[in-house]
Structures are given as structure tokens and as C-alpha cells.
Amino acid sequence: ALLASIVLASSHYLMTFAKIGYNNLQALFAMSLALWATTWALNTKRQLAFAVLGLAVGLCFYVYPAALYVIPIPGLLLLVYAPPRSRRAASGWVIVLVSALLCIFHLFLQPDYWQSKLVGTFLGSLDSAQGAATAPGGFASQLVYAFWSFVYAIQESHFVAASHLDPLSAALVIVGLAYLLKLVPRTRPARVLILTFAVLLVLVGASHGARLPPTTRMFLLLPWLALFAAVGLTWIQGQIRGLLGKGWPMATFTLVILAAVIGLNLYQAYSLSPLRMERYQNEVTLYLRMAMQAQEQQSDTLPTFVFITDPTWSPQGISDNLHPVYFPTSPPQLVSVIVTDTNIPDAARPLISDPNSVVVIKPWLEEGWKAALEASLKSLGKGPCDIRTLTGRVRFQLWHSGGWGALCG
């Protein structure tokens, strides 16, 4: 359990995906809570524990919809370890159902709630899922891609690059999964782990309307993958002890493996992901980078960002939607200058020529217009510098009078 916790806590998937600000990972919290409550109920058989389990199941209806995939797992565990064959066991099931219904009974009076929750789940996209299943290799290919996602992610998105696990953990998963499959005929825990993983693999990875397993919910498989990796590492430890004896420095070996796992995840999260996700380093995010750098310089006066654009686009959305999030107290001034031809309006020239103004021409503006506007900026005392992505690709140019050259690069 400790090894699995370390593998899960060092997951590059969680490091990168959690920074987006989505509420998806609420489903992972709901899963953790439900698994804990199920274990507590099975170990103690207390009525309070079963009631808490029902409340944890009810919580799944109030967070990110992927949490609905979690609900079958406690049911399977109860069915295997506490089937309702006796009066006491049946009372536990009743308590779970009653406490869960206490959380959600009023939702049956709200049809709009169910419509919103089912969007994006396999229940809300049955037509698409069935269409994918009847297409050649549709359902089967999704299942295969979902299963091997810990080795190779066919669709890199949401800053999760290459695979859902680091290479070393992925190798340990293969070892651990093979060992558990060997134990399936003999031990119930192995059967339960494989069964619950298979259920989640279908629900999360293959029973949806998307073309490929979606990164936005595949994180629900991470606890199982981390556990399989821990089982694999434990099996390797046992084999080393059998071959080399107890004198082998097993603690040192384990620490080296875990350090390598953590290091590989940090590499995937902070080196590989920014390089592979260069498409997310667009004009808006690079503007935010410049604005933050300007604030970090702790200057008495922030620059005025002037966007020269045609009537088809405006940076107003940046000011209205992103400034309150990233600059809640003192947002930088953002001004748009609308041009209808190749000339800068006379009313905007004093602002643009101000040394404290930095100018960005709409990057996808027609090249002839852009060349004429750049000549006008030079006549107003502005010079260009390149704004680049982390890989060095030029996205656009920043025009300034020399005082804000530190924002370039």
C-alpha cells in the first residue's frame, strides 16, 4: 500500500492535469472516499460504516460526472465480501441504499440534472458508443488503447504526454499484472482486483462516445495501475531475496527504484510535457506570461498592452475572462486598436508612441496589412522582438520602445 501510494502521489498525469483548473479530479476524490468507506464497512460491519459508504456513493452524483463510473466498484466489493445472504449482511446493504437515496432522492424531481450529468458518460452517449462498437474494430480498439495507455497514450492532450505512467512504473505494472493473473485461480483478492480493473477499463476507457479514450477521465485507472506497479515491485523484491538471500540491501534497492520513478515523473511533467504540448503555448497564454513577467519586475508602472487588430477579432475576452482570474487585484491595461486599412488611426498614435506602451499586431492578420503596420510602428519609435514558445518557435512579435525588452524571448 505504501509503494502504491508513492507511485500514485508522484504521477506526472496528476501533476500536469491538475494544473488546468478543471473539476474532473473531484471524481478521483469521490473514488478514494468510496473505496475507504467500503473497506471500513467490510472490516468492521458497523452500521455507521455502511451509512458512510452510502453517503460516499451519493457524493458521486454531485461531482464531475465520471464519478458515476465509481459506483459499481463498492457494489462489486460488497457482493464478493459481504453478499446479502444473512440478515446482518442484508441490513448493511439496506443501510447503504437508504443513506445513498437520502442524498439523491430529490434529484429524481429534477430532469435537467440527469440530462446534464449524463452528458459525457457512457449513459449519455449510448448512440455514439453503440455506433463505435458496431464500426470495424471500434469498441475493441478503444479497449486496447485504454488498456495500454499506461505504456503509450495514442492521444496526447491536457498536458499529459507520452503515457499515463512513467516507463519504469509501466514495466512494473506488466510484472504485477502478470503475477496477479497467475493468482486469479487461487486467491479471491487477485480476482477482485482484476475484475474491478476490467469493469473500470470498460466504463472509463471504452464505453463512451469519444473516438479515443479521453484523458479527462482516464485518471480513474491510476489507483489500480499504481497498485499493480507496487505488486510488481514487491514480487521482484521477493525474487531477489530468494536468489541473493536476506543480505541483499533491499531497502537501498527499493529507494533507488522509487527515486527513479519520481524522477521520471518529474521529467515527463516538467520537461517532456511542455515540449509535446507546444500547441497550448498560443497567443493568449504567451500574453499572460508577458503580463506576469511585467508584474514580477515590480515596476511602479505596468506596461499598457496595445493589440492592433481588424474588426473580426478583439482581445476583450482576455480582459473580461482571464484578467479577473490571473490578476484579481491590479490587472494590466489592455487596449485594442481597430484598423480598417493599413493605417494606424491618428487617435491611437499618441498611445502607441508612449514608451510605456507595448504593441502586438494580430498574428494572423493579412501579411500585406501587417507589413504596412510594422512600418508605421517603426516610425513611431517601436522596435520588434520575438515572443517564442519553450521550444523556440516564434509565435508573434512584441513592439516596444526599449524599456520592456525583458518581456521578449
ChimeraX attribute file (.defattr): number of C-alpha atoms within 10 A of each C-alpha:
attribute: neighborCount
match mode: 1-to-1
recipient: residues
	/A:1	10
	/A:2	9
	/A:3	17
	/A:4	19
	/A:5	14
	/A:6	16
	/A:7	25
	/A:8	22
	/A:9	15
	/A:10	20
	/A:11	25
	/A:12	28
	/A:13	26
	/A:14	19
	/A:15	18
	/A:16	19
	/A:17	20
	/A:18	15
	/A:19	10
	/A:20	11
	/A:21	8
	/A:22	11
	/A:23	12
	/A:24	20
	/A:25	21
	/A:26	17
	/A:27	25
	/A:28	22
	/A:29	16
	/A:30	25
	/A:31	26
	/A:32	16
	/A:33	19
	/A:34	25
	/A:35	20
	/A:36	17
	/A:37	23
	/A:38	24
	/A:39	18
	/A:40	17
	/A:41	22
	/A:42	18
	/A:43	11
	/A:44	11
	/A:45	16
	/A:46	12
	/A:47	16
	/A:48	16
	/A:49	22
	/A:50	27
	/A:51	22
	/A:52	22
	/A:53	29
	/A:54	27
	/A:55	23
	/A:56	26
	/A:57	32
	/A:58	24
	/A:59	21
	/A:60	26
	/A:61	22
	/A:62	17
	/A:63	19
	/A:64	18
	/A:65	21
	/A:66	29
	/A:67	25
	/A:68	24
	/A:69	20
	/A:70	25
	/A:71	19
	/A:72	15
	/A:73	20
	/A:74	22
	/A:75	16
	/A:76	16
	/A:77	19
	/A:78	19
	/A:79	13
	/A:80	14
	/A:81	14
	/A:82	19
	/A:83	15
	/A:84	16
	/A:85	9
	/A:86	9
	/A:87	9
	/A:88	13
	/A:89	16
	/A:90	14
	/A:91	14
	/A:92	26
	/A:93	22
	/A:94	16
	/A:95	19
	/A:96	25
	/A:97	18
	/A:98	16
	/A:99	19
	/A:100	22
	/A:101	16
	/A:102	12
	/A:103	17
	/A:104	17
	/A:105	12
	/A:106	9
	/A:107	13
	/A:108	10
	/A:109	10
	/A:110	10
	/A:111	9
	/A:112	10
	/A:113	13
	/A:114	14
	/A:115	10
	/A:116	11
	/A:117	18
	/A:118	15
	/A:119	15
	/A:120	15
	/A:121	21
	/A:122	24
	/A:123	16
	/A:124	17
	/A:125	17
	/A:126	14
	/A:127	13
	/A:128	16
	/A:129	21
	/A:130	16
	/A:131	14
	/A:132	22
	/A:133	19
	/A:134	12
	/A:135	11
	/A:136	10
	/A:137	12
	/A:138	17
	/A:139	22
	/A:140	15
	/A:141	17
	/A:142	23
	/A:143	22
	/A:144	15
	/A:145	19
	/A:146	25
	/A:147	20
	/A:148	14
	/A:149	22
	/A:150	23
	/A:151	21
	/A:152	19
	/A:153	22
	/A:154	15
	/A:155	17
	/A:156	17
	/A:157	17
	/A:158	18
	/A:159	27
	/A:160	26
	/A:161	25
	/A:162	21
	/A:163	20
	/A:164	28
	/A:165	31
	/A:166	28
	/A:167	18
	/A:168	17
	/A:169	29
	/A:170	24
	/A:171	16
	/A:172	23
	/A:173	25
	/A:174	18
	/A:175	20
	/A:176	24
	/A:177	20
	/A:178	14
	/A:179	16
	/A:180	20
	/A:181	14
	/A:182	12
	/A:183	14
	/A:184	16
	/A:185	10
	/A:186	10
	/A:187	11
	/A:188	13
	/A:189	14
	/A:190	17
	/A:191	17
	/A:192	17
	/A:193	18
	/A:194	17
	/A:195	16
	/A:196	17
	/A:197	19
	/A:198	15
	/A:199	16
	/A:200	20
	/A:201	21
	/A:202	18
	/A:203	21
	/A:204	27
	/A:205	27
	/A:206	28
	/A:207	24
	/A:208	28
	/A:209	23
	/A:210	17
	/A:211	15
	/A:212	19
	/A:213	26
	/A:214	21
	/A:215	22
	/A:216	17
	/A:217	21
	/A:218	20
	/A:219	21
	/A:220	26
	/A:221	21
	/A:222	20
	/A:223	19
	/A:224	19
	/A:225	26
	/A:226	27
	/A:227	24
	/A:228	26
	/A:229	27
	/A:230	25
	/A:231	24
	/A:232	24
	/A:233	23
	/A:234	17
	/A:235	16
	/A:236	15
	/A:237	16
	/A:238	14
	/A:239	12
	/A:240	14
	/A:241	15
	/A:242	10
	/A:243	9
	/A:244	10
	/A:245	12
	/A:246	11
	/A:247	7
	/A:248	13
	/A:249	11
	/A:250	15
	/A:251	10
	/A:252	10
	/A:253	12
	/A:254	15
	/A:255	11
	/A:256	12
	/A:257	15
	/A:258	19
	/A:259	12
	/A:260	15
	/A:261	22
	/A:262	22
	/A:263	15
	/A:264	19
	/A:265	26
	/A:266	19
	/A:267	14
	/A:268	28
	/A:269	22
	/A:270	14
	/A:271	12
	/A:272	16
	/A:273	22
	/A:274	20
	/A:275	16
	/A:276	17
	/A:277	16
	/A:278	14
	/A:279	9
	/A:280	15
	/A:281	19
	/A:282	13
	/A:283	17
	/A:284	13
	/A:285	14
	/A:286	17
	/A:287	18
	/A:288	17
	/A:289	14
	/A:290	20
	/A:291	23
	/A:292	16
	/A:293	14
	/A:294	18
	/A:295	18
	/A:296	9
	/A:297	12
	/A:298	9
	/A:299	9
	/A:300	7
	/A:301	11
	/A:302	18
	/A:303	22
	/A:304	19
	/A:305	23
	/A:306	22
	/A:307	21
	/A:308	25
	/A:309	21
	/A:310	19
	/A:311	10
	/A:312	7
	/A:313	13
	/A:314	17
	/A:315	17
	/A:316	12
	/A:317	10
	/A:318	15
	/A:319	17
	/A:320	10
	/A:321	10
	/A:322	16
	/A:323	19
	/A:324	13
	/A:325	11
	/A:326	13
	/A:327	15
	/A:328	9
	/A:329	9
	/A:330	11
	/A:331	17
	/A:332	19
	/A:333	14
	/A:334	18
	/A:335	18
	/A:336	19
	/A:337	22
	/A:338	17
	/A:339	15
	/A:340	12
	/A:341	11
	/A:342	16
	/A:343	12
	/A:344	19
	/A:345	12
	/A:346	8
	/A:347	9
	/A:348	14
	/A:349	14
	/A:350	11
	/A:351	16
	/A:352	26
	/A:353	19
	/A:354	16
	/A:355	18
	/A:356	17
	/A:357	23
	/A:358	27
	/A:359	25
	/A:360	19
	/A:361	22
	/A:362	18
	/A:363	15
	/A:364	9
	/A:365	15
	/A:366	10
	/A:367	10
	/A:368	9
	/A:369	16
	/A:370	18
	/A:371	13
	/A:372	14
	/A:373	19
	/A:374	18
	/A:375	14
	/A:376	16
	/A:377	22
	/A:378	15
	/A:379	11
	/A:380	17
	/A:381	15
	/A:382	23
	/A:383	19
	/A:384	20
	/A:385	18
	/A:386	17
	/A:387	20
	/A:388	18
	/A:389	21
	/A:390	14
	/A:391	11
	/A:392	10
	/A:393	12
	/A:394	13
	/A:395	14
	/A:396	20
	/A:397	19
	/A:398	24
	/A:399	26
	/A:400	29
	/A:401	21
	/A:402	15
	/A:403	12
	/A:404	18
	/A:405	16
	/A:406	12
	/A:407	20
	/A:408	16
	/A:409	15
